[in-house]
Amino acid sequence: MQERKFIIRKNAPTVSKTFRIPIETAEILEKLAKENRISVNALVVQCIVFALENRTEEKEKQEES
């Protein structure tokens, strides 16, 4: 099974939306964004895209079972 890596990119396109997330999650996102010199919004977009891409693959595996 090929391991997928999450790579934080600097110039990812972003969309302005409002979401409610747990405080602990917000703190982790803020720390990661600061460490990588990108906005929290840009990081969240990349996390969502990564999760959606991997969800599709995981769904296909479940359908094969």
C-alpha positions as CSV (number, residue, x, y, z in Angstrom):
1,M,0.0,0.0,0.0
2,Q,1.4,3.4,-1.0
3,E,1.8,5.8,1.8
4,R,0.4,9.3,1.2
5,K,2.1,12.3,2.7
6,F,0.5,15.6,3.6
7,I,2.7,18.4,2.2
8,I,1.8,21.9,3.3
9,R,2.0,24.2,0.2
10,K,2.5,28.0,0.4
11,N,0.3,29.4,-2.4
12,A,-2.8,27.3,-2.2
13,P,-6.0,28.9,-3.4
14,T,-8.4,29.7,-0.6
15,V,-12.2,30.4,-0.1
16,S,-13.6,32.4,2.8
17,K,-16.0,30.3,4.9
18,T,-17.0,30.2,8.6
19,F,-16.8,26.9,10.5
20,R,-17.0,26.1,14.2
21,I,-14.2,23.8,15.3
22,P,-12.9,22.6,18.7
23,I,-10.5,25.0,20.4
24,E,-7.8,22.3,20.5
25,T,-8.1,21.8,16.7
26,A,-7.8,25.6,16.1
27,E,-4.7,25.8,18.3
28,I,-3.0,22.9,16.3
29,L,-3.9,24.6,13.0
30,E,-2.6,28.0,14.2
31,K,0.7,26.4,15.3
32,L,1.1,24.5,12.0
33,A,0.3,27.6,10.0
34,K,2.7,29.8,11.9
35,E,5.5,27.1,11.6
36,N,4.9,27.0,7.8
37,R,4.4,30.7,7.3
38,I,1.0,30.4,5.7
39,S,-2.5,31.5,6.8
40,V,-4.7,29.3,8.9
41,N,-7.2,29.6,6.1
42,A,-4.8,28.3,3.5
43,L,-3.9,25.4,5.8
44,V,-7.5,24.4,6.4
45,V,-8.2,24.4,2.6
46,Q,-5.3,22.1,2.1
47,C,-6.4,19.8,4.9
48,I,-9.9,19.6,3.5
49,V,-8.7,18.8,0.0
50,F,-6.3,16.1,1.4
51,A,-9.1,14.6,3.4
52,L,-11.5,14.5,0.5
53,E,-9.0,13.0,-1.8
54,N,-8.2,10.2,0.7
55,R,-11.9,9.7,1.6
56,T,-12.7,8.8,-2.0
57,E,-9.9,6.2,-2.1
58,E,-10.9,4.8,1.2
59,K,-14.6,4.5,0.1
60,E,-13.4,2.5,-3.0
61,K,-11.6,0.1,-0.7
62,Q,-14.7,-0.4,1.4
63,E,-16.8,-1.1,-1.7
64,E,-14.3,-3.8,-2.8
65,S,-14.7,-5.7,0.6
